Amino acid sequence: MRPSAWTTTSSSELHCHRRHVDLKVIRATVDAAARNFGADYPLTNRNFLTDGKRLFLQAIEQATGEPRLIDVLRKQYVFSDIIKPSLYAGIEYGHDDAQRWFPVNRRKTIVLDPALQFGTPVLAEAGIPTDTIHASFLAEGRGRAMVARVL
């Protein structure tokens, strides 16, 4: 059953889609992961990563004990040294599952967290929804300084 409210599950799928991973690739990967790994919501697991085009599973190879990256859809290993530097960050995890997403690279000013405002984007420090900030910006005649003073 898919969740009806915004959750880290839908946030993880949006994260992949926002990184320009084709929606067909996301769906096919989710289906493949659900079949192969028994995970209902695999994209919330910290072992799933993206480079913006494909989705990978970080796994430990049984024979060597070394970490390896697997292209889930193609079911093949990839060269970790080449792929790893291009992987996206921004998702914070609890034990194993995604807890919150900071969609702006290298900045933690905006967060999507199901525990805050039902998962809508908010300013991380203040908890103010970004749509409220945008509405204030428009109401103040697009005056950034005025909105900044109000905050």
C-alpha positions in Angstrom: 0.0 0.0 0.0 1.4 3.4 -1.0 1.3 6.1 1.7 -1.3 8.8 1.2 0.6 11.6 2.9 4.0 13.0 2.0 6.6 10.7 3.5 10.3 10.0 3.2 9.3 7.4 0.7 7.8 9.9 -1.7 10.6 12.3 -0.8 13.2 9.7 -1.9 11.4 9.1 -5.2 11.2 12.9 -5.8 14.9 13.2 -4.9 15.7 10.7 -7.7 13.4 12.3 -10.2 14.6 15.8 -9.3 18.1 14.6 -10.1 16.9 13.9 -13.6 16.6 10.2 -13.3 13.9 9.2 -15.7 10.7 8.3 -14.0 10.6 5.0 -16.0 14.0 4.1 -14.6 12.9 4.9 -11.0 9.7 2.8 -11.3 11.6 -0.1 -13.0 14.3 0.1 -10.3 11.8 0.1 -7.5 10.0 -2.9 -9.0 13.3 -4.8 -9.5 14.5 -4.0 -6.0 11.1 -5.0 -4.5 11.4 -8.4 -6.3 15.1 -9.0 -5.7 15.5 -7.6 -2.2 12.1 -7.9 -0.6 12.0 -4.1 0.1 8.6 -2.4 -0.2 10.2 1.1 -0.4 13.8 0.5 -1.4 14.6 4.1 -2.2 14.4 5.0 1.5 17.3 2.7 2.3 20.7 4.3 2.6 22.2 1.6 0.3 20.4 3.1 -2.7 22.3 5.9 -4.4 22.0 7.8 -7.7 24.3 9.6 -10.0 21.4 11.5 -11.7 20.9 9.0 -14.4 20.8 5.5 -12.8 20.1 4.0 -9.4 22.7 1.9 -7.6 22.7 -0.5 -4.7 25.7 -0.4 -2.4 26.4 -3.9 -1.2 29.1 -6.1 0.3 30.5 -8.7 -2.0 30.3 -12.1 -0.2 33.6 -13.5 -1.7 35.8 -10.5 -0.7 33.8 -8.6 1.9 34.5 -5.4 -0.2 31.8 -2.8 -0.8 30.5 -2.8 -4.4 28.0 -0.7 -6.4 25.4 -2.5 -8.4 23.3 -1.0 -11.2 20.0 -2.4 -9.9 18.1 -2.2 -13.2 20.9 -3.8 -15.3 21.9 -6.2 -12.5 25.6 -5.6 -13.0 28.5 -4.2 -11.0 29.8 -0.8 -11.8 33.3 0.7 -11.2 32.8 2.3 -7.8 35.9 4.5 -8.2 34.4 6.1 -11.3 30.8 6.3 -10.1 31.1 7.2 -6.4 32.4 10.8 -6.9 29.3 11.6 -8.9 26.7 10.3 -6.4 24.3 12.8 -4.9 24.0 13.5 -1.2 21.4 15.4 0.8 19.4 12.7 2.4 19.8 12.0 6.1 19.1 8.6 7.4 17.9 7.1 10.7 18.9 3.5 11.3 18.6 2.4 7.7 15.7 4.5 6.2 15.6 8.1 4.9 14.4 10.5 7.6 14.8 13.9 5.8 16.0 15.5 2.6 17.9 18.7 2.0 17.2 19.3 -1.7 19.7 22.2 -2.1 23.2 20.8 -2.6 25.7 21.5 0.2 23.3 23.7 2.0 20.9 22.8 4.7 18.6 25.8 4.5 15.5 23.9 3.2 14.4 20.5 4.4 11.6 18.1 3.6 10.9 16.1 6.7 7.6 14.2 7.4 7.9 15.4 11.1 7.8 19.0 10.1 4.8 20.6 8.4 3.7 17.2 7.0 6.8 17.0 4.8 6.4 20.2 2.9 9.6 22.2 2.2 10.4 24.4 5.2 13.3 26.6 6.2 15.4 24.2 8.3 16.2 26.5 11.2 12.8 28.3 11.5 10.4 25.6 10.4 8.6 28.1 8.2 7.1 26.6 5.0 8.8 27.9 1.8 5.4 28.6 0.3 4.8 31.1 3.1 8.1 32.8 2.4 7.2 33.0 -1.3 3.7 34.4 -0.5 5.4 37.1 1.7 7.8 37.9 -1.1 5.0 38.4 -3.5 2.9 40.4 -1.0 5.8 42.7 -0.3 6.2 43.6 -4.0 9.0 41.1 -4.4 11.0 42.9 -1.8 13.7 40.5 -0.4 14.8 43.0 2.2 11.3 43.3 3.7 10.7 39.6 3.8 14.2 39.1 5.4 13.3 41.6 8.1 10.0 39.9 8.9 11.8 36.6 9.3 
